[in-house]
């Protein structure tokens, strides 16, 4: 079979995914690369196939650093087929899936982040911060013991200082969610991204950690 770049192909019924042990039969896409003198091809899945890929499979691929939008197969594992969509259709569904799974690569914290930001415009930084502000005000229990995790360019607080977080005060486009903390006899307004809840078994710890991970990867 003479397969060339841009051809549409369909996977034969007997082919299994080597990583997830599921059938790839009837998956369809376009050839984006031909290797080993035509014995191996890279298939970019079409929009209909992308739409039907299980969410759990995509999430696992993101977490493990595996590709989910394409696959390399032997030429003998596919057959020529009639194209059933356009590259514009592929771009649209890819954009949707990437938005839905933008944080999956971060594992458990990523799943928390995805739930919090699921309905927020990823390009609206203020809306994202407002979503975090609303979420954290709802789920955090104040006051709680915390530890500074970053030295500050200004002020006297240093990495390792023990503080008490009293509550959320505001949001800032540079420093994110700001909290009021007490250190010895002094009260400061401090970025939550530079704190860690000390009680690792508390719900506060997980919520703060998810925010810190998001802030570091935003």
C-alpha positions, 0 to 999 in steps of 0.5 A: 500500500502506497501511503503518503503525507496527508492521506486519510487512514483508518485503523484495522479492527485488530490493533490495540493501544500498547499503553492502555490495552484498548482497541484502536479499531476504526480510529481515523486520521491523517498521515503527518509523517512517513518513516522507515521507507514507508513501513511506519506512519504517524497518524494525527487523529481526526476531529471525530476520533479526538471527540471520542477519546475517553477523558480518563485516557487523555488525562493519563496521557497528559500526566505521563507525558504521552501524546493523545492526539496522534500515534505511530503505527505500522503501515500494515495496521491501517487502511486508506479511508475517505476523509470525514472532516477538515483540518479546521474541525481538528483545530477546533476540537483540539482547542476544546480538549486542551482547555479541558485538560490544561492542568492534567499534567500536574496530577492530583493538584492539576485535577483540583485546579481544573475543577476550580477553573473549569468555567473561567476564560483561560485568557482572563487573568482577573477572572481567574484570580477572582475564581481562586479568591471565591474558592479559597474563601469558601474552603479554607478554615481560618486561622491556620498555622503556616510556614513561609516558603520563599524569602521576600525581597522586602520585609523581614519575613524569611523562608521557614518563618512560622506564621498564623494566617488570619484570612484573605484580604484581596487579590493582586495581579502581580502577587495573586491572592493576598492574606493577612498573617501574624508573625510574633506580634506583627501583622502583615499582608502576604502572598498566599503563593509563598506559604504552606499550611503546616498541618499536612493532614488538614483540608487547608493543606491541599487547597493551599497547595493546589493554589501554590502549584497553579501560581507557579505554573500559570 
